[in-house]
């Protein structure tokens, strides 16, 4: 494969609209995933607890990584955006379940999100070609 850039997954479609971004990109030994929000049947998941939404996102991340022939253990960095500071403990409990040993480096901030969800997660994985 060399060092070229490769798009992973199909186009992202929300509400019947194709978004102007890729699900993930492999660039050499790194896989960059677009920030993931919780989605159910192609629509943002605007209900449910922080735990529910975090679990949905992490399962979607796992599936996208599988398309790139990677697994959760290959994640080296994650960036987290939470709508509410009070959601951090619930988020962190579920997140910890997915990374029980040697978790990736992580940043987390509280921010008003572009859609009405509780959390967004972006990751970078490392898997030599």
Secondary structure, 3 states (H helix, E strand, C coil): CCCCEEEEEEEEEECCEEEEEEEEEEECCEEEECCEECEECCEECCCCCHHHHHHHHHHHHHHHHHHCCCCHHHEEEEEEEECCHHHHHHHHHHHHHHCCCCCCEEEEEECCCCCCCCEEEEEEEECCC
